[in-house]
Amino acid sequence: MAWFLLLIAGLLEVVWAFLMKLSFGFTRFWPSLGTIGFMVGSFALLSISMRSLPLGTAYMVWTGIGAIGAFVVGVVLLGEELSAIRALAALLIVSGIVLMKVSSSA
């Protein structure tokens, strides 16, 4: 259950990062409110998952999901550049997440 909550927390991180971009520095009300709401949800689920997962593993997986998710959202929805170097960097992050999951005993 902790891994599922951590996955959802990471996905919520992607949502709040996207909404923060849309808030234009917290100058737009609804995206700003959404950013804060999804942040609270993401942090809450992260903290619950940390009850049984190691700190380093949980935090690394959470930030990794957020980083990869934000990268994909940026490329797909915001038209950001997709270069071979950026794709390799994303692949290395995913590799780190997989290795951290495999190495975790929880």
LINWO-V124417 format. One record per residue. N is the residue number from 1. RES is the residue in one small letter. PHI is phi in whole degrees, 0 to 359 (NA if undefined). OMEGA is omega as a letter, one per 30 degrees, with the letter a starting at -180 (NA if undefined). NEAR is the number of other ideal C-beta (glycine too) atoms within 8 Angstrom. Layout:
n->N res->RES phi->PHI omega->OMEGA near->NEAR
n->N res->RES phi->PHI omega->OMEGA near->NEAR
This chain:
n->1 res->m phi->NA omega->a near->4
n->2 res->a phi->297 omega->l near->12
n->3 res->w phi->293 omega->l near->9
n->4 res->f phi->296 omega->l near->7
n->5 res->l phi->297 omega->l near->11
n->6 res->l phi->294 omega->l near->16
n->7 res->l phi->299 omega->l near->9
n->8 res->i phi->297 omega->l near->9
n->9 res->a phi->301 omega->l near->17
n->10 res->g phi->295 omega->l near->15
n->11 res->l phi->294 omega->l near->10
n->12 res->l phi->295 omega->l near->13
n->13 res->e phi->297 omega->l near->16
n->14 res->v phi->298 omega->a near->13
n->15 res->v phi->297 omega->a near->10
n->16 res->w phi->291 omega->l near->15
n->17 res->a phi->295 omega->l near->12
n->18 res->f phi->296 omega->l near->11
n->19 res->l phi->295 omega->l near->13
n->20 res->m phi->297 omega->l near->10
n->21 res->k phi->299 omega->a near->7
n->22 res->l phi->290 omega->a near->8
n->23 res->s phi->283 omega->a near->13
n->24 res->f phi->49 omega->l near->7
n->25 res->g phi->70 omega->a near->4
n->26 res->f phi->61 omega->l near->8
n->27 res->t phi->259 omega->l near->6
n->28 res->r phi->248 omega->a near->9
n->29 res->f phi->298 omega->a near->5
n->30 res->w phi->296 omega->l near->6
n->31 res->p phi->298 omega->l near->12
n->32 res->s phi->294 omega->l near->12
n->33 res->l phi->298 omega->l near->8
n->34 res->g phi->298 omega->l near->12
n->35 res->t phi->303 omega->a near->13
n->36 res->i phi->295 omega->a near->9
n->37 res->g phi->297 omega->l near->9
n->38 res->f phi->290 omega->l near->13
n->39 res->m phi->297 omega->a near->10
n->40 res->v phi->300 omega->l near->8
n->41 res->g phi->297 omega->a near->10
n->42 res->s phi->296 omega->l near->14
n->43 res->f phi->295 omega->a near->9
n->44 res->a phi->297 omega->l near->9
n->45 res->l phi->293 omega->l near->13
n->46 res->l phi->299 omega->a near->13
n->47 res->s phi->294 omega->l near->8
n->48 res->i phi->293 omega->a near->9
n->49 res->s phi->295 omega->l near->15
n->50 res->m phi->288 omega->l near->10
n->51 res->r phi->297 omega->a near->7
n->52 res->s phi->237 omega->l near->6
n->53 res->l phi->257 omega->l near->13
n->54 res->p phi->297 omega->a near->7
n->55 res->l phi->307 omega->a near->7
n->56 res->g phi->300 omega->l near->7
n->57 res->t phi->294 omega->a near->13
n->58 res->a phi->299 omega->a near->14
n->59 res->y phi->293 omega->a near->10
n->60 res->m phi->294 omega->l near->11
n->61 res->v phi->293 omega->a near->13
n->62 res->w phi->300 omega->a near->15
n->63 res->t phi->291 omega->l near->9
n->64 res->g phi->295 omega->l near->14
n->65 res->i phi->300 omega->l near->16
n->66 res->g phi->297 omega->a near->12
n->67 res->a phi->294 omega->a near->10
n->68 res->i phi->293 omega->l near->12
n->69 res->g phi->298 omega->l near->13
n->70 res->a phi->295 omega->l near->12
n->71 res->f phi->299 omega->a near->10
n->72 res->v phi->295 omega->l near->8
n->73 res->v phi->300 omega->l near->12
n->74 res->g phi->300 omega->a near->9
n->75 res->v phi->289 omega->a near->11
n->76 res->v phi->284 omega->a near->6
n->77 res->l phi->264 omega->a near->7
n->78 res->l phi->252 omega->l near->8
n->79 res->g phi->70 omega->l near->4
n->80 res->e phi->288 omega->a near->6
n->81 res->e phi->296 omega->l near->5
n->82 res->l phi->242 omega->l near->6
n->83 res->s phi->253 omega->l near->6
n->84 res->a phi->299 omega->a near->5
n->85 res->i phi->295 omega->l near->6
n->86 res->r phi->295 omega->l near->10
n->87 res->a phi->296 omega->l near->9
n->88 res->l phi->296 omega->l near->8
n->89 res->a phi->300 omega->l near->8
n->90 res->a phi->297 omega->l near->11
n->91 res->l phi->298 omega->l near->8
n->92 res->l phi->294 omega->l near->8
n->93 res->i phi->296 omega->l near->11
n->94 res->v phi->300 omega->l near->10
n->95 res->s phi->300 omega->l near->8
n->96 res->g phi->297 omega->l near->10
n->97 res->i phi->297 omega->a near->13
n->98 res->v phi->298 omega->l near->8
n->99 res->l phi->298 omega->l near->8
n->100 res->m phi->295 omega->l near->13
n->101 res->k phi->296 omega->a near->10
n->102 res->v phi->296 omega->a near->6
n->103 res->s phi->280 omega->a near->6
n->104 res->s phi->279 omega->l near->9
n->105 res->s phi->272 omega->a near->2
n->106 res->a phi->278 omega->NA near->7
